[in-house]
Amino acid sequence: MLVVALDVGTSSVRARAFDAKARAVSGADGHVTYEPRTTADGGVELDPHAMVAATAEALDRCVAGAGPRAGRIAAVGVSVFWHSLLALDRDHRPLTPVITWADTRSAPDALALRRRLDQRALHARTGAPLHPAFFPAKLRWLARTHPEVRARAVTWCGFGEHLLAVLTGTLRSSLSMASGTGLLDQSRGAWDAGALEAAGIAPDTLPPIDDTPLRGLRGRWAARWPALAQVPWLPARGDGACSNVGSDCWGPDRVALNVGTSAALRVVLPAAAASATATPWGLWRYRVDGARALVGGATSEGGNVLAWCRRTLALPAGNAALERAIAAVAPDAHGLTALPFLAGERSPGWRPDARAAVAGLTLATGAPQIVRAFLEGVAFRLAEIYDRLRPLAAADHLVVGSGGGLGHSRTWAQIITDALGVPIALGSDAEASARGAALLALEALGTPPPAPAAPARVLEPDPDRHARYRAARTRQSRLYDNIVGFPDS
């Protein structure tokens, strides 16, 4: 038996076959890249038509690579990035690009909602603050700047719902994707009246919430992939939920750390336990499914900070040379304090207006020192999240790390380990979201999960470096308060 996992991200889509033990099938893999369109005013958009085409091409390659094994495919699991917004007309045709979580054009609308509403009460119900990443601010921005779209829109959804509607003809939202909109009452599993009022929409403009797998591809898709035509397709789940599952972090005994383009720390809790415990301010709460909640924090910065440094600073050429240059700078010995908010801030302060800054520059400061300060700055923001998340996890929990930021830079992985002050087990699968989608598909088929994969290695924190970083975090907090300002409620 095989399952196919679709993993749709903001820069690429992957279709990958897995066996019953969630092991990737050699050769049965398709990967297609694309680029978001950015605008000077903070827009970060994707073309929905191009994304559907990219997904189809990735599936073509996967099924072709499976060859005769394609007849053994029993289900398709789908992971899609959370918080995307798409307007559809009455025929379910897109009226807008896919507006991603990174789009900050609705920051003024989020601020206006914060001033008008009790944000803490809304966060307690929906698990989300009033921030441009979520639907209320985005929808208010659309109403203000594109009233013609608001007038024509019949349905509001994310790309995951649109994709499966194109393929199957059925529009629905999983509980997982609904939970990432900022419109869901997390305890009731239904749309929240106060959040809908803030967004200015009615509940019947949103897809029905239903986790039941879909069967039966539409004509041309069924003809294109006969092996997938009648198997169950799971409604798309949020990429963060899939990443936790794919890192074997199914419960409170394992906290997932992911450092990719952005970064996140997350823990899965029983839904009832999560509802009975207040979500700490600075964190969010979403759902894996009806039985499991996901609590954590996500930064807007991660590998994008290192990529910016590569583009902007006079750095040594080549990964190995850059790694040596960063490693040669002693921890917090550069005299710099960095705020890494090149893309605004999500957790824990939720300030989309935050901007990056570096204090302490001198004529002797070089590019490696600036890079090290930025990487440490990202690690300190993750440590702020971890301090809030830690009490929710089991006392003897393990932190499991994944993502290119950890796998490609041993120095950065050690910086984060020292900042958190706990061991980090580096996962052996860099494609945790795809593996998680496969595991959830196997679970839906009644297949028990395999034993957790052995970590590639375990990094241990150094007590002296941890103490040094605690002092550096205090400096960063003071700079944050002076430049960004005290977090509002």
Residue pairs with C-beta under 8 A, 6 or more apart in sequence:
1 19
1 20
1 72
1 74
1 445
1 447
2 17
2 18
2 19
2 20
2 25
2 28
2 66
2 69
2 70
2 72
2 73
2 74
3 17
3 18
3 73
3 74
3 75
3 76
3 77
3 438
3 441
3 442
3 445
4 15
4 16
4 17
4 18
4 59
4 62
4 63
4 73
4 75
4 76
4 77
4 228
4 438
4 441
5 14
5 15
5 16
5 17
5 18
5 76
5 77
5 78
5 79
5 434
5 435
5 436
5 437
5 438
5 441
6 13
6 14
6 15
6 55
6 58
6 59
6 76
6 77
6 78
6 79
6 434
6 437
7 13
7 14
7 15
7 16
7 79
7 239
7 242
7 431
7 433
7 434
7 437
8 51
8 55
8 78
8 79
8 80
8 81
8 159
8 160
8 163
8 236
8 239
9 81
9 239
9 433
10 36
10 44
10 46
10 81
10 100
10 101
10 102
10 261
11 33
11 34
11 35
11 36
11 261
12 31
12 32
12 33
12 34
12 54
13 31
13 32
13 34
13 51
13 54
13 55
13 58
14 29
14 30
14 31
14 32
14 58
14 431
14 434
15 29
15 30
15 31
15 55
15 58
15 59
15 61
15 62
15 63
16 24
16 25
16 28
16 29
16 30
16 62
16 431
16 434
16 438
17 24
17 25
17 28
17 29
17 62
17 65
17 66
17 69
17 73
18 24
18 25
18 435
18 438
18 442
19 25
20 442
20 447
21 450
22 435
22 438
22 439
22 442
22 449
22 450
24 429
24 431
24 435
25 66
25 69
27 65
27 66
27 67
28 62
28 63
28 65
28 66
28 69
28 70
29 61
29 62
29 65
30 57
30 58
30 59
30 60
30 61
30 62
30 65
31 58
31 61
32 54
32 55
32 57
32 58
32 61
33 54
34 46
34 47
34 50
34 51
34 54
36 44
36 45
36 46
36 100
36 102
37 43
37 44
37 45
37 46
37 47
37 97
38 44
38 45
39 45
39 105
41 105
42 103
42 104
42 105
42 107
43 99
43 103
43 105
44 99
44 100
44 102
44 103
44 104
45 97
45 98
45 99
45 100
45 103
46 84
46 97
46 98
46 100
46 159
47 97
47 98
48 86
48 94
48 97
48 98
48 159
48 162
49 94
51 98
51 159
51 163
52 162
52 163
52 166
55 163
56 221
56 224
59 225
59 228
60 224
60 225
63 70
63 73
63 225
63 227
63 228
66 73
66 227
70 227
71 227
73 227
73 228
73 231
74 231
74 232
74 445
75 213
75 231
75 232
75 233
75 234
75 441
75 442
75 444
75 445
76 228
76 231
76 232
76 233
76 234
76 441
77 234
77 237
77 242
77 437
77 438
77 439
77 440
77 441
77 444
78 160
78 163
78 164
78 233
78 234
78 235
78 236
78 237
78 437
79 236
79 237
79 238
79 239
79 242
79 243
79 433
79 434
79 436
79 437
80 158
80 159
80 160
80 163
80 177
80 236
80 237
80 238
80 239
81 100
81 101
81 159
81 238
81 239
82 101
82 158
82 177
82 180
82 238
82 239
82 240
82 286
83 100
83 101
83 133
83 134
83 135
83 158
83 180
83 181
83 182
84 98
84 99
84 100
84 101
84 158
84 159
84 160
85 96
85 98
85 99
85 135
85 138
85 139
85 156
85 157
85 158
86 94
86 96
86 97
86 98
86 99
86 156
86 157
86 158
86 159
86 162
87 94
87 95
87 96
87 142
87 149
87 150
87 152
87 153
87 155
87 156
88 94
88 95
88 153
88 154
88 155
88 156
88 157
88 162
88 171
89 95
89 152
89 153
89 154
90 154
92 155
92 162
92 165
92 171
94 162
95 149
95 152
95 153
96 142
96 146
96 149
98 158
98 159
99 138
101 133
102 133
102 262
102 300
102 343
103 132
103 138
104 132
104 343
104 344
104 352
105 132
105 141
105 145
106 132
106 137
106 138
106 140
106 141
107 132
107 137
107 344
107 352
107 353
108 141
109 132
109 137
109 138
109 140
109 141
109 144
110 130
110 131
110 132
110 136
110 137
110 352
111 353
112 140
113 119
113 130
113 136
113 137
113 140
113 198
114 130
114 488
114 489
117 130
117 194
117 198
119 129
119 130
119 489
120 281
120 489
121 194
122 128
122 129
122 130
122 192
122 194
122 195
122 198
123 129
123 279
123 281
124 278
124 279
125 185
125 186
125 187
125 192
125 194
125 195
126 182
126 183
126 184
126 185
126 186
126 192
126 195
127 179
127 184
127 186
127 279
127 284
127 285
127 286
127 295
128 134
128 180
128 181
128 182
128 284
128 285
129 284
129 350
130 136
130 137
130 182
130 198
131 137
131 182
131 346
131 350
131 352
132 138
132 141
132 344
132 352
133 182
133 346
134 180
134 181
134 182
134 183
135 156
135 181
135 182
135 183
135 195
135 199
136 182
136 183
136 195
136 198
136 199
139 150
139 156
139 199
139 200
139 201
140 198
140 199
140 200
142 149
142 150
143 150
143 200
153 205
154 205
155 171
155 205
155 206
155 207
156 201
156 205
156 206
157 171
157 173
157 206
157 207
158 173
158 177
158 180
158 181
158 236
160 173
160 174
160 177
160 235
160 236
161 171
161 172
161 173
161 177
161 207
161 235
161 236
162 171
163 236
164 170
164 171
164 172
164 214
164 233
164 235
164 236
165 171
166 218
167 217
167 218
167 221
167 233
168 214
168 215
168 216
168 217
168 218
168 233
169 218
170 214
171 207
171 208
172 207
172 208
172 209
172 210
172 214
172 235
173 206
173 207
173 208
173 209
173 210
173 235
174 209
174 210
174 211
174 234
174 235
174 236
174 237
174 289
175 184
175 189
175 209
175 211
175 287
175 289
175 290
176 211
176 236
176 237
176 238
176 241
176 286
176 287
176 288
176 289
177 235
177 236
177 237
177 238
178 184
178 191
178 206
178 207
178 209
178 287
179 186
179 238
179 285
179 286
179 287
180 238
180 286
182 195
183 191
183 192
183 195
183 196
183 199
183 206
184 190
184 191
184 192
184 195
184 287
185 191
185 192
185 195
186 274
186 275
186 285
186 286
186 287
186 293
187 275
189 209
189 287
189 290
190 209
191 203
191 206
191 209
196 202
196 203
210 235
211 234
211 235
211 289
211 290
212 235
213 232
213 233
213 234
213 235
213 444
214 232
214 233
214 234
214 235
215 230
215 231
215 232
215 233
216 222
216 229
216 230
217 225
217 228
217 229
217 230
217 233
221 228
221 229
222 229
232 444
232 445
234 437
234 440
234 441
234 444
237 288
237 289
237 436
237 437
237 440
238 286
238 294
239 433
240 258
240 264
240 266
240 286
240 294
240 296
240 298
241 268
241 286
241 287
241 288
241 294
241 436
242 432
242 433
242 434
242 436
242 437
242 440
243 256
243 258
243 264
243 266
243 402
243 432
243 433
243 436
244 250
244 256
244 266
244 267
244 268
244 288
244 294
244 432
244 436
245 268
245 288
245 435
245 436
245 439
245 440
246 402
246 429
246 431
246 432
246 433
246 434
246 435
246 436
246 437
246 438
246 439
247 254
247 256
247 258
247 400
247 402
247 427
247 429
247 432
247 436
248 254
248 400
248 427
248 452
248 453
249 255
249 256
249 266
249 267
249 268
249 400
250 268
250 292
250 449
251 268
251 269
251 270
251 394
252 267
252 268
252 269
252 392
252 393
252 394
252 397
253 393
253 394
253 396
253 397
253 398
254 267
254 397
254 398
254 399
254 400
254 452
255 265
255 266
255 267
255 386
255 389
255 390
255 393
255 397
255 398
255 399
255 400
256 264
256 265
256 266
256 267
256 296
256 399
256 400
256 402
256 432
257 263
257 264
257 265
257 382
257 399
257 400
257 401
257 402
257 406
257 416
257 424
258 264
258 266
258 401
258 402
258 403
258 432
259 302
259 303
259 401
259 402
259 403
259 404
259 405
259 406
259 412
259 416
260 302
260 303
260 403
260 404
260 405
261 302
261 303
261 304
262 298
262 299
262 300
262 301
262 302
262 303
262 304
262 343
262 346
263 298
263 299
263 301
263 302
263 378
263 382
263 403
263 405
264 296
264 297
264 298
264 299
265 296
265 297
265 382
265 385
265 386
265 389
265 399
266 294
266 295
266 296
266 297
266 389
267 294
267 295
267 296
267 389
267 392
267 393
267 397
268 288
268 292
268 293
268 294
269 277
269 292
269 293
269 294
269 295
269 392
270 291
270 292
270 293
271 287
271 290
271 291
271 292
271 293
273 293
274 285
274 293
274 295
275 293
277 392
279 285
279 295
280 388
280 389
280 391
280 392
281 348
282 297
282 347
282 348
282 349
282 350
282 384
282 385
282 388
283 295
283 296
283 297
283 347
283 348
283 385
283 388
283 389
284 295
284 296
284 297
284 298
284 347
285 293
285 294
285 295
286 293
286 294
287 293
287 294
288 294
289 440
295 389
295 392
296 347
296 385
296 389
297 346
297 347
297 348
297 385
297 388
297 389
298 346
298 347
299 345
299 346
299 347
299 378
299 381
299 382
299 385
300 341
300 342
300 343
300 344
300 345
300 346
301 340
301 341
301 342
301 343
301 378
301 381
302 378
302 403
302 405
303 403
303 404
303 405
304 342
304 343
305 340
305 342
305 374
305 375
305 377
305 378
306 371
306 374
306 375
306 405
306 409
306 412
308 342
309 315
309 367
309 370
309 371
309 374
310 322
313 367
313 370
313 371
314 367
315 322
315 325
315 367
315 368
315 371
316 322
316 324
316 325
316 368
319 408
322 371
323 409
323 410
323 411
325 367
325 368
325 371
326 368
326 371
326 372
326 375
326 409
326 411
326 412
327 411
328 368
329 368
329 369
329 372
331 376
331 415
331 418
331 465
331 468
331 469
332 376
332 468
332 469
332 471
332 472
334 360
334 365
334 369
334 370
334 372
334 373
335 360
335 362
335 365
335 369
336 358
336 359
336 360
336 361
336 365
336 369
336 370
336 373
337 358
337 359
337 360
337 373
337 377
337 472
337 475
337 476
337 479
338 356
338 357
338 358
338 359
338 370
338 373
338 374
338 376
338 377
338 476
339 354
339 355
339 356
339 357
339 358
339 377
339 476
339 479
339 480
339 483
339 484
340 356
340 374
340 377
340 378
340 381
341 351
341 354
341 355
341 356
341 357
341 484
342 356
344 351
344 352
344 353
344 354
344 355
345 351
345 352
345 354
345 484
347 381
347 384
347 385
348 381
348 384
348 385
348 388
349 480
349 484
349 487
350 487
351 484
351 485
351 487
353 484
354 484
355 483
355 484
357 479
357 483
358 370
358 373
358 374
359 479
361 370
372 415
375 409
375 411
375 412
375 415
376 415
376 419
376 469
376 472
377 476
378 416
379 412
379 415
379 416
379 418
379 419
379 420
379 469
380 419
380 469
380 472
380 473
380 476
382 416
382 419
382 420
383 419
383 420
383 421
383 469
383 473
384 473
386 399
386 420
386 422
398 423
398 425
399 420
399 422
399 423
399 424
399 425
400 424
400 425
400 426
400 427
400 455
401 413
401 416
401 424
401 425
401 426
401 427
401 459
402 426
402 427
402 429
402 430
402 432
403 430
403 432
404 430
405 412
405 413
406 412
406 413
406 416
406 424
406 426
407 413
407 426
407 430
413 424
413 426
413 459
414 459
416 424
417 423
417 424
417 459
417 460
417 461
418 461
418 462
418 465
418 466
418 469
419 466
419 469
419 473
420 461
421 461
421 466
422 461
423 458
423 459
423 460
423 461
424 458
424 459
425 455
425 457
425 458
426 455
426 456
426 457
426 458
426 459
427 453
427 455
427 456
428 453
428 454
428 455
428 456
429 435
429 453
439 449
442 449
443 449
